[in-house]
Amino acid sequence: MRGYLIQAGAGVLAFGALVYTALNFRLSREGHVTDWYTKAIEQLGSEHLDVRLGAIYALERIIIDSPRDHPATAGKAMRGGTGTSPGRQPTG
């Protein structure tokens, strides 16, 4: 009987560790997506076309990897692709 209680306690601890790890991973992932998004938005304002294109590709990747962020990200990617964003004159 005592052995079963020890095994059950170890199982509960292992399950708790698994849940903690999963939550920590999810929060870390969300932080990375936020960093990627911020960096891409900064790059959309670049004077260099290749940097702006890289930002659009980064936003596209965020759209694919994070469906939760799709609405905000898709709008930014489309506006960045035209070369016109708020406060910016079209180039060319």
CYANA upper distance limits for C-alpha pairs under 8 A (distance plus 0.5 A):
  1 MET  CA      5 LEU  CA      7.07
  2 ARG  CA      6 ILE  CA      6.89
  3 GLY  CA      7 GLN  CA      6.67
  4 TYR  CA      8 ALA  CA      6.49
  5 LEU  CA      9 GLY  CA      6.54
  6 ILE  CA     10 ALA  CA      6.63
  7 GLN  CA     11 GLY  CA      6.60
  8 ALA  CA     12 VAL  CA      6.71
  9 GLY  CA     13 LEU  CA      6.75
 10 ALA  CA     14 ALA  CA      6.58
 11 GLY  CA     15 PHE  CA      6.58
 12 VAL  CA     16 GLY  CA      6.64
 13 LEU  CA     17 ALA  CA      6.67
 14 ALA  CA     18 LEU  CA      6.71
 15 PHE  CA     19 VAL  CA      6.76
 16 GLY  CA     20 TYR  CA      6.64
 17 ALA  CA     21 THR  CA      6.61
 18 LEU  CA     22 ALA  CA      6.68
 19 VAL  CA     23 LEU  CA      6.71
 20 TYR  CA     24 ASN  CA      6.58
 21 THR  CA     25 PHE  CA      6.55
 22 ALA  CA     26 ARG  CA      6.72
 23 LEU  CA     27 LEU  CA      6.74
 24 ASN  CA     28 SER  CA      6.60
 25 PHE  CA     29 ARG  CA      6.56
 26 ARG  CA     30 GLU  CA      6.73
 27 LEU  CA     31 GLY  CA      6.76
 28 SER  CA     32 HIS  CA      6.84
 29 ARG  CA     33 VAL  CA      6.78
 30 GLU  CA     34 THR  CA      6.71
 31 GLY  CA     35 ASP  CA      6.78
 32 HIS  CA     36 TRP  CA      6.64
 33 VAL  CA     37 TYR  CA      6.52
 33 VAL  CA     62 ILE  CA      7.47
 33 VAL  CA     66 SER  CA      8.34
 34 THR  CA     38 THR  CA      6.63
 35 ASP  CA     39 LYS  CA      6.65
 36 TRP  CA     40 ALA  CA      6.59
 36 TRP  CA     58 ALA  CA      7.95
 36 TRP  CA     62 ILE  CA      8.36
 37 TYR  CA     41 ILE  CA      6.67
 37 TYR  CA     58 ALA  CA      8.29
 37 TYR  CA     59 LEU  CA      7.22
 37 TYR  CA     62 ILE  CA      7.90
 37 TYR  CA     73 THR  CA      8.34
 38 THR  CA     42 GLU  CA      6.80
 39 LYS  CA     43 GLN  CA      6.77
 39 LYS  CA     55 ALA  CA      8.42
 40 ALA  CA     44 LEU  CA      6.82
 40 ALA  CA     54 GLY  CA      8.40
 40 ALA  CA     55 ALA  CA      5.04
 40 ALA  CA     56 ILE  CA      7.75
 40 ALA  CA     58 ALA  CA      6.77
 40 ALA  CA     59 LEU  CA      7.05
 41 ILE  CA     45 GLY  CA      7.75
 41 ILE  CA     55 ALA  CA      7.46
 41 ILE  CA     76 LYS  CA      8.12
 42 GLU  CA     46 SER  CA      7.95
 43 GLN  CA     51 VAL  CA      6.64
 43 GLN  CA     52 ARG  CA      6.25
 43 GLN  CA     54 GLY  CA      8.41
 43 GLN  CA     55 ALA  CA      6.13
 44 LEU  CA     51 VAL  CA      7.81
 44 LEU  CA     52 ARG  CA      5.23
 44 LEU  CA     53 LEU  CA      8.41
 44 LEU  CA     55 ALA  CA      6.33
 44 LEU  CA     56 ILE  CA      7.95
 44 LEU  CA     80 GLY  CA      6.35
 45 GLY  CA     52 ARG  CA      7.60
 46 SER  CA     51 VAL  CA      6.90
 46 SER  CA     52 ARG  CA      6.61
 47 GLU  CA     51 VAL  CA      8.46
 47 GLU  CA     52 ARG  CA      8.36
 48 HIS  CA     52 ARG  CA      7.01
 49 LEU  CA     53 LEU  CA      6.62
 50 ASP  CA     54 GLY  CA      6.62
 51 VAL  CA     55 ALA  CA      6.77
 52 ARG  CA     56 ILE  CA      6.84
 52 ARG  CA     80 GLY  CA      7.73
 52 ARG  CA     81 GLY  CA      8.21
 53 LEU  CA     57 TYR  CA      6.77
 53 LEU  CA     81 GLY  CA      7.81
 54 GLY  CA     58 ALA  CA      6.64
 55 ALA  CA     59 LEU  CA      6.69
 55 ALA  CA     77 ALA  CA      8.48
 56 ILE  CA     60 GLU  CA      6.65
 56 ILE  CA     77 ALA  CA      5.78
 56 ILE  CA     80 GLY  CA      7.32
 56 ILE  CA     81 GLY  CA      7.24
 57 TYR  CA     61 ARG  CA      6.75
 58 ALA  CA     62 ILE  CA      6.84
 59 LEU  CA     63 ILE  CA      6.72
 59 LEU  CA     73 THR  CA      6.62
 59 LEU  CA     74 ALA  CA      7.88
 59 LEU  CA     76 LYS  CA      8.36
 59 LEU  CA     77 ALA  CA      6.52
 60 GLU  CA     64 ILE  CA      6.89
 60 GLU  CA     73 THR  CA      8.29
 60 GLU  CA     74 ALA  CA      7.98
 60 GLU  CA     77 ALA  CA      7.65
 61 ARG  CA     65 ASP  CA      6.54
 62 ILE  CA     66 SER  CA      6.01
 62 ILE  CA     67 PRO  CA      8.42
 62 ILE  CA     69 ASP  CA      7.95
 62 ILE  CA     70 HIS  CA      8.15
 62 ILE  CA     73 THR  CA      7.86
 63 ILE  CA     67 PRO  CA      6.28
 63 ILE  CA     69 ASP  CA      7.01
 63 ILE  CA     70 HIS  CA      5.41
 63 ILE  CA     73 THR  CA      6.89
 63 ILE  CA     74 ALA  CA      7.37
 64 ILE  CA     70 HIS  CA      8.42
 66 SER  CA     70 HIS  CA      7.27
 69 ASP  CA     73 THR  CA      6.54
 70 HIS  CA     74 ALA  CA      6.21
 71 PRO  CA     75 GLY  CA      7.06
 72 ALA  CA     76 LYS  CA      7.08
 73 THR  CA     77 ALA  CA      6.67
 74 ALA  CA     78 MET  CA      6.70
 75 GLY  CA     79 ARG  CA      6.76
 76 LYS  CA     80 GLY  CA      6.47
 77 ALA  CA     81 GLY  CA      6.62
 78 MET  CA     82 THR  CA      7.30
 79 ARG  CA     83 GLY  CA      7.47
 79 ARG  CA     84 THR  CA      6.68
 79 ARG  CA     85 SER  CA      6.34
 80 GLY  CA     84 THR  CA      6.96
 80 GLY  CA     85 SER  CA      6.88
 83 GLY  CA     88 ARG  CA      8.42
 83 GLY  CA     89 GLN  CA      8.34
 83 GLY  CA     90 PRO  CA      6.13
 83 GLY  CA     91 THR  CA      7.10
 84 THR  CA     88 ARG  CA      6.26
 84 THR  CA     89 GLN  CA      6.67
 84 THR  CA     90 PRO  CA      5.85
 85 SER  CA     89 GLN  CA      8.26
